[in-house]
Amino acid sequence: MNTKILNGVFNSTMKIYRSKNGGDYFNFKFVNRGHHFDVFCTKHPSFNGKSSNPHKTHLFHSGKVCFVEGREPKTRRRAEELAAQWAEYFLDYRQTGKIQN
């Protein structure tokens, strides 16, 4: 097998988040865009019968987590913090159906 490592910098990282209740897992991908990080949720629990509308879930159909334009996380650490907050929001939404803006 001939493997070649490319020169450069990796621009994305994958992480798994375990919910505060310990029962749910989320897979996140953090993509460095230079001036900010995009956060993608690549795996999450079901919507439990709730709407998957991005206006309610803050999750686009591409898996990208929605942030207010210009307020995207600037560091990977902040992106990870916001991903964890979003995961807990998602669990609350799927249980109660209540949305937060």
Helices and strands as residue ranges (DSSP letters): E 12-18, E 25-32, E 37-43, H 54-57, H 76-96
